Amino acid sequence: MVKKKFAVFDIDGTIFRSSLLIEITDALIQAGIFKPRVRKIYEHAFKNWLDRKDSYEKYISAVVKAYMENIKGAEHKKFISVAKKAADFHKNRVYRYTRDLVKDLKRRGYYLLAVSNSPKIILDEFCGTLGFDKVYGRIYDIDKKGKFTGKIVFEDEISDKEKILNRAIKKGNLTLKGSIGVGDTEADIALLKNVENPICFNPNQKLLTYAKRAGWKVVVERKDVVYEF
């Protein structure tokens, strides 16, 4: 059986011009599933990041905290409805470079993998419109009443992107020859180290520093201009 070429992408900040976790959290607040006070958990961190007084990592960590502290007890059916609407609303808010790269690789017969720490429910909706073949994201446990328990299924495994990639390669009959990986932060180094053609797209400082040492390709998209280094 002939092995397939593949490309693996991080999603938040790499294809999507925001974070799906941020958008689903805001959408859950707007839908009344999360209370308005939840926004206060990350409001200060957001302002500090917006004013360039603190890091994006601290902002996203505050959003994760808000989400994890309030998902318990939420109804799965209502969550799916909100996730579908949020994914549809944001489906075109993507970077040109990675959007066009996905289209080109799909046309060339590449097997497309998405690996993210955002909730898999919204990832499936968002990545489905782009033509991804397999999506890996966080799966949240649901009780017999159809409500979230607040626990993550296989939490250790989903946090290890290298382990996920190796599993996907074996299960999908994929080859590393000609493989491509795209990421934007140091959390994606594990993915990028394991492909033939790593691409650091709009990298943060930690990934950029690593990429320089490793000699990896760096691409920056600013407004309507794409720079390659």
N, C-alpha and C positions, 0 to 999 in steps of 0.2 A: 504494500500500500504506500503510495507516494506521500511523503510528508509535506505539509503546507507551510508556506512562509507566513510570518505573522508580524503584527505591529501591536505594541502595548502602550496605552495612553493613561496617564493620570487625567482626571476630568476637571476638577475645580482649579481655576486659574490657569489651566493648560488648554482646554477647549472652551469651557464655560467661563465667561468673563466675570465670574463671581464665585460663590460657593453655594452648592445645592443645599447644604445643611443650613446656611444662613437664610436662604430663601424659603425653605420648608418651615423653618422655625417662625419666621415672620408671617408666613401664610397660615400657620396653625393659630397664631395669635389673632390674626384678622378674622379667622373662621370661628373664633370663640372656644376652640379646643384647649388652647393655652390661655391663661388669664393675661390681661394687659401688663400686669406687674412683672411678668417674666422678662420683658424687654429691658427692665432696669438692671438685670443681672449683667448684661453686656453693653449697656448704653454708654457707660463711662469709658470702657475699653475701646469702643467704636469711635468715640470722639477723640480720644488720644491718638488712635491710629490715623484718623482723618486729618488731624492737626500735625501729624508727623512727630508726635511726642513719644510714641511708643510703637511697638512692633505689631504687625498683622497677626503674628503667631499668638500674641496675648489676646487679641480681639477674638480670633477663632476659638481659642481655648475657653473664653468666656461664653461664647455661643454654645459650644459643646456642653459646658456645665449647665447652662439654662435648659438645653434640650434634654439632657440625661435626668435632670432633677424633676422634669415635668411630663415626660412621656409615659410614665407609669400610670395606668388607669385609663389612658386614651383609647377610644374604640378604633379597632383596626379598619373597619369598613369606612368610617369617616376619614381616617388618615389617608386611605387609598384615594378617596375622592379629592381631597385637598392636594395630594401629591400629583395626581393627573392634571389638575388645573394649573398648578404651579409649573410643572414641566412644560405644559403646552404654552403657557404665558412667556416662559423664558427660552423657548427652544431656538430662537434665532439670535440670542445674545451670546454669540460665539466669536472667537478670534478668526480672522480671515485665513491666516497661515495654517493653523491646525485644521480648520474646517476644510480647506482645499486639499490638505495633505490626506485627510481621512477619505475624501472623495476619490482622490487619485489612487490611493492604495486599494480601496475597494474595487475600483475599476480594473486594477492589475491583479486581482484575485487574492489579495492578502486576507488572512484571517485576523479580524480586529478584536482586541481585548481591551476592556476598560477595568482599571483597578483603582478603587477610591475608598476613602473612609466615610463617605456620605452614606445615608440610608439607602439600601439596595432598591427599595420600592420606588423612590423618585429617580434613582439612577437608571433603572430599567425603562422608565417612561422617557427620560431625556435621551439616553443612548440609543433607544430603539428607533428614534426618528433619524439618527445619523447612520444607521446601518451596522452597528456593532454586533458581532457574533456571540460574544460572551461578556457578561458583566459581573464583576466581583465588588461587593460592597457590604456594609454592615447590616446584619439581619437581627432584628429585635424580637425577642421571645414574646409569644402570645398565649394567654391562658385559655381555659375551656370556654370562658364567657366571651371570647373574642376581643379581649383587652390586653394591652401591652403590660408586661410584668416589670419593665425597666431593665431587664437583663439582655446582654448581647449574646447571641448564639455563636459559639466557636470564636470568642473574642481574641484569644491569643493567635489563632491561625489567621484571622482577617487583618490583624495588625502587622503581620510579617509578609510584606509584599514579595520578597524573594521566594518564600515558600509557596505563595499563591501562584507566582509565575511558573515555578518548576512543576507544580501540579497541573496547571493549564497546558503546559507543553506536553506532558505525558498523556493526559486524558484526550487532548485534541489532536494528537499525532502531528505535532508541529516541529519545525526545524529551526535551529538557531541561525542557519545560513541565510544571510540577507535580512535578518531580523532587525526591527526598528523599535526604539523606545523613546517616549516623549514625557518629560516631567518638568516641574517648575520649582521644587524645593528639595532640601536635603533628604526628605522622607522618600524621595523617588530614586535616590542613589542605588538602592538595592536592585531596582528594576533596570536602571541604565547600565549598571556594571555587567549585567547578564545578557545583553544584546550586542549584535555586531555594530549597529549604528545608533548610538545614543544621541539624543537631541535635547539640549537644555533650553526650554522655551520660557522667555521672560523670567529667568532664574532669580531667586533671592540670593543674598550675599554668600550664604554658606554653600549653596550649590554652585554658584559661579566660581568661588575659590577652588572647589574640588574639580570643577570642569576644566579650569585652567591647568591644573596639575596633570590631569588625565588626558588633556588634549582633545576634549569632546567638543562637538559642534554646539555653538551658542546662537540662538536666534531671538531677536527682540522685535516685537511689533509695537510701534508707537504711532497712534492716529492711523493714517493710511499708508505708513511706510514700514517695510520689513527689513531689518538689518541682520546680516549673517556674519558671524565671526568664526 
